Amino acid sequence: METVNTTERLKHLRSLMKENKVDIYIVPSEDSHQSEYVAACDARRGLIDTSKWLRYLLTIVAHISGFSGSAGTAVVTADKAALATDGRYFNQASQQLDNNWELLKQGIDDVPTWQEWTAEQSEGNRTVGVDPTVITAPEARSLLEKIKKKGGAALSAVTSNLVDVVWGSDRPPAPKGEVKPLDIKFAGQSSEDKLEALRKELEKKKGAGLIICMPRVFISATAPKTNPFRIQRRLTRSLGCSIFVAMTTLYVDRSKLSRDVEQHLGDKVQIKPYNAIFEDTKAMAESLEAETDGSNTPKRKFMISTKASWALSLNLGGEEKVEEIRSPVGDAKVIKNKTELDGMRACHVRDGAALCRYFAWLEEELLVKGTKLDEVNGADKLESIRSEGEHFVGLSFDTISSTGANAAVIHYKPEPGLCSSIDPAAIYLCDSGAQYLDGTTDTTRTMHFGTPTQLERKAYTLVLKGVIALDTAVFPKGTSGFQIDSFARQFLWREGLDYRHGTGHGVGSYLNVHEGPIGIGTRIAFSEVPLSAGNVLSDEPGYYEDGSFGIRIENMIIAKEVETAHRFGDKPYFGFEHVTMVPYCRKLIDAALLTDAEREWVNSYHREIVQKTKAFFEGDERTLKWLQRETKAI
């Protein structure tokens, strides 16, 4: 990873700030839909993650901070610049930021949040500016309150994104990937049924309409005998959707819609240009003014997600004229139906077989053939193996193929010409996943092809104990991921160790690999939504020694109802079913640190892997031998 000189970029941005009469400017990572992974044209805060553009964009002024992590917010004043990010990226940011920047390590005691830092800089009647399409309405209100308390003047909605202005003609175009329908044999429920449920929610709340702005999901109109379809982050930049009792409108670049999609939508869904939603929302707001009772408060309100942009809220008349709710689409899609759950199980077996083939190949290349391979070579080979599997569409995120000290960079991304050679005498961490028509995978395995140190073995085994503890947890209905996070951390805590990331995230079904609103971790947001049967989450504790090594183990688990001897409070109890099928690294397991029950759990899990994946290795002696060795009883 290289440090990027941002002096000229900041100079250009500050000149635009002065022209627009703002003293402080905020550059979030998110796009207009609060996406975690943004298209190249929306990667304003740091470097983009698309290798096609990487080397070129290192030199242009549009990329303000030089930081390429997927989470972070940049704040620029007339003479200061700060980058705020979470613990996953402390190591990476410290290497990529130049001396123009102050790193705000979020979650560390006595370090201000970016909102607090912004408010402090606004003292003395200074104005803060932000593009209203890339910040949510609740975030804008909260920030304005902090600014006012510190003596700031205002939070200004700057309608032209200043970074885009600097970027100019060098800004990459929006992606033009095609939207395709997903067959009901993979979706398990018709779009007609899904949309009808949304309309019932709208009628129950007596809302004037529902605005959906999630790029990860779209539920089509109520045309009979049609199939639901999904939209992948890689293929489309963005879309919006408004739902009324009588009509559904999709806002999207029409050139992205395949003929199958056009037929699928029929005449029950109105299609409009993407940016038309801004004029339409203004018209929607005006239509409600006639319904007011003289108090300037409409009898009905438009329902928008708490993740909707400030721009949409302003166009609809502001907070007094909209009802902000947790998206009913988000709540519905995290509870998978039977078809989706069966698909998740099946695709994880195929994906597990691909990973077994990869690790067996990698070991032979490094140890037997003595081949020199770098981290990108490894990632490319894994993608090639995966692509041979049934229903494969693409990767669910860029593969984290990391050796030695790079494994301590939690969201490391190897780049051609800049990455390290895989060292067989060091830790190798591989965090990867794929999109299949029947599901989404995300698996992390930490391997060692030589002789690990005692510290590495101990750390690995403590992490493994956390994986097992969460996998075998039983808890009453109503329990959130916030409440069970410590199950996975407890063994590290006893040694005075920890990790700076969540323990688990929701996973979509042929959708986003990080799917809210559920998760397992210390973020207070994870306390707001209890876990439910049908949720699919990751189980991924870790441990990282900066500059030395990193360890993470990640399985996908499905929440399910379990039988218990009692039902206190007449509540059902939940547990988990693991679906990831990749062995743990025998060399890194210190069996002396495992209880009898934990050893039996590992042995049982390994037997299950062999039983489910061995059919994929007929005629593949190399992988079979590797699998038999790695799954031998401990």
Secondary structure, DSSP 8 states (H G I E B T S, - for coil): ------HHHHHHHHHHHHHTT-SEEEEES--TT--SS--GGG--SS--S-HHHHHHHTTSTT--S----SS-EEEE-SS-EEEEE-GGGHHHHHHH--TT-EEEETTSTT---HHHHHHHHTTTT-EEEE-GGGSBHHHHHHHHHHHHHTT--EEEE-SS-HHHHHHGGGS-------B----HHHH-S-HHHHHHHHHHHHHHTT-SEEEE--TT-------TT-------TTT-S--EEEE-SS-EEEES-GGGB-HHHHHHHTTTEEEE-TTHHHHHHHHHHHHHHTT--SSS--SS-EEEETTSBHHHHHHTT-GGGEEEE--HHHHHHTS--HHHHHHHHHHHHHHHHHHHHHHHHHHIIIIIS----BHHHHHHHHHHHHTTSTTEEEESS--EEEEGGGGGSTT----TTTS-B--TTSEEEEEE-EEETTEE--EEEEEESS---HHHHHHHHHHHHHHHHHHT--EETT-BHHHHHHHHHHHHHTTT---SS-SEEE--SSS-SSEEEEEESS-GGGGSSB--TT-EEEE--EEEETTTEEEE-BEEEEEEEE--S--GGG--EEEEEE-------GGG--GGGS-HHHHHHHHHHHHHHHHHHGGGGTT-HHHHHHHHHHTS--
